[in-house]
Amino acid sequence: HLDWRRRLDDFISENTEQAAMSVEDAGSCEACLLGKWIKANNDSESMDRLVTAHHSFHRLAGQIVDDHLNGHRSMARRMLMGIAFRKASRDVVTALIECYRLEVESSK
């Protein structure tokens, strides 16, 4: 998911044309590798927090890309660097760590 986040950063920063991203890609929870993994492994309650955090992250990412594509580039950059998106990114990582911890505990 960190690679996906870097791609979003590159797109908003206009660092590379290869980082092109649509609103649908940014807002889709199934378009990134983490989303595909969640879909294949979402068979336990421990995944609920991760699913919620992942959906929130992509909802904000979709809004950021929509703003950027509609000419609101400074707003998109502010949202990308803002507290809400940083919190959404952190929540995904925290939820992943919690899923891992619960899996390790249940395998003992």
C-alpha positions in Angstrom: 0.0 0.0 0.0 3.0 2.3 0.5 3.8 2.0 -3.2 0.2 2.9 -4.1 0.5 5.9 -1.8 3.7 7.0 -3.5 2.0 6.7 -6.8 -0.7 9.0 -5.5 1.9 11.4 -4.2 3.7 11.4 -7.6 0.4 12.0 -9.4 -0.6 15.0 -7.3 2.9 16.4 -7.3 3.0 15.9 -11.1 6.4 14.2 -10.8 5.8 11.7 -13.5 3.2 10.9 -16.2 3.5 7.2 -15.4 1.7 7.9 -12.1 -1.6 8.7 -13.9 -4.5 7.9 -11.8 -8.3 8.1 -12.3 -10.8 9.0 -9.6 -12.1 5.4 -9.9 -8.7 4.0 -9.3 -8.0 6.3 -6.3 -11.4 5.7 -4.8 -11.6 1.9 -5.4 -10.7 -0.3 -2.5 -10.2 -3.2 -4.9 -7.8 -1.5 -7.3 -4.7 -1.6 -5.0 -2.9 -4.8 -4.0 -4.0 -4.4 -0.3 -7.6 -4.3 -1.4 -7.1 -7.5 -3.5 -5.5 -9.2 -0.5 -8.3 -8.0 1.9 -10.9 -9.4 -0.5 -9.2 -12.8 -0.7 -8.6 -13.0 3.1 -11.6 -11.2 4.6 -12.9 -14.2 6.6 -12.4 -13.0 10.2 -13.7 -10.2 12.5 -10.1 -9.0 12.9 -10.3 -7.6 9.4 -13.3 -5.3 10.1 -11.0 -2.5 11.4 -8.8 -2.9 8.4 -11.7 -2.9 5.9 -13.1 0.3 7.5 -9.7 2.1 7.5 -9.0 1.0 3.9 -12.4 2.3 2.7 -11.8 5.7 4.5 -8.3 6.0 2.9 -9.6 5.4 -0.6 -12.6 7.7 -0.1 -10.2 10.5 0.7 -7.8 9.5 -2.1 -10.7 9.6 -4.6 -11.6 13.1 -3.5 -8.0 14.2 -3.7 -7.7 12.9 -7.3 -11.1 14.4 -8.2 -10.0 17.8 -7.0 -6.7 17.6 -8.8 -8.3 16.5 -12.1 -10.9 19.3 -11.8 -8.2 22.0 -11.6 -8.1 22.4 -7.8 -4.5 21.3 -7.6 -3.5 23.4 -4.5 -6.5 22.0 -2.7 -5.6 18.4 -3.7 -2.0 19.0 -2.4 -3.3 20.4 0.9 -5.6 17.4 1.4 -2.8 15.0 0.5 -0.6 16.6 3.2 -3.5 17.2 5.6 -4.3 15.6 8.9 -7.3 13.7 7.7 -5.4 11.9 5.0 -2.3 11.3 7.1 -4.6 9.8 9.8 -6.3 7.6 7.2 -2.9 6.3 6.1 -1.8 5.7 9.6 -5.1 3.9 10.4 -4.5 1.5 7.6 -1.0 0.6 8.8 -2.3 0.3 12.5 -5.1 -2.0 11.4 -2.7 -4.2 9.4 -0.5 -4.5 12.4 -3.5 -5.5 14.6 -4.6 -8.1 12.0 -1.1 -9.6 12.0 -1.0 -9.6 15.9 -4.3 -11.4 16.1 -3.3 -13.9 13.5 -0.1 -14.7 15.4 -2.0 -15.0 18.7 -4.6 -17.3 17.1 -2.0 -19.6 15.6 -0.4 -20.3 19.1 
